């Protein structure tokens, strides 16, 4: 195992710069997830760690070694791709042991490593089958097994679950996390799915337009987003944002909307009286209350364990989530109150947390 350190990393394709000085420190044995929308640079960064893309400036270090100019096969990493990348003419066992065979590893050692990996992943009954005879989830396990047999310093995962159906994705999330807890190998995992990031990561790195917006533990990013982008990206359904201005004396602050509705806030930070702000509140932190603000029900989405309610407030759409069951109807007028201790304030210009 080894730590991974990325310092001032830049990447350009021609005159187009796609990574703008990225700094990330991944501890030995840590499960780090790079998350962000399509085109944010997360997969490019992963490929740079793997050596599949050259670094334009900066430094990438695996363990104590700078690997900027080190060939991919000499970096002691193993990568699991989105499309599995299995050889169709080889059995499961041969696919898993192929990289070791290329190195000239003894056949008995290859067989032992493949057996151990197959037992970990539940693939022993499938070792003589071919990829075409496997389900999507089984193929992904084979791809993971091929990485495990190499016993690398670092695992790299590039959106490995995006080709699987929803139920299987949940199951594979658990398997990958359990695998990491067992092997404790440093892991860098790329996804655009923030639910995957929240449930799997020790550390999340949120990227946007080639820059790191924030990094930290999942609940740290959820509870204390550094800016409006992170606040809106982490959490499902996404955080609601309402425009207003700070009013009231210290200790009795609120955000007043253009409609006159007052949104309570426990801590307005350094915001001054009358300062325009963006008031952020997560859907699960809204509750029904007689002293809340007026809202008109638009759509109700029952999911079984909870009900998602889409409503309109002063011309803006918001989402509320209730664990209890309510008999809402489209067009119904209700009153919602945010939990003051769960409110977030952001600067309208910079988007930064106040």
Beta strands, then each sheet from edge to edge (+ up, - down):
strand 1: 4-13
strand 2: 16-26
strand 3: 31-35
strand 4: 57-62
strand 5: 65-66
strand 6: 77-80
strand 7: 154-158
strand 8: 186-191
strand 9: 203-208
strand 10: 211-216
strand 11: 240-247
strand 12: 254-256
strand 13: 262-264
strand 14: 276-281
strand 15: 286-302
strand 16: 307-313
strand 17: 316-322
strand 18: 333-338
strand 19: 344-346
sheet 1: 2+ 1- 4+ 5-
sheet 2: 6+ 7+ 8+ 3+ 9+ 10-
sheet 3: 13+ 12- 11+ 14- 19+
sheet 4: 17+ 16- 15+ 18-
end
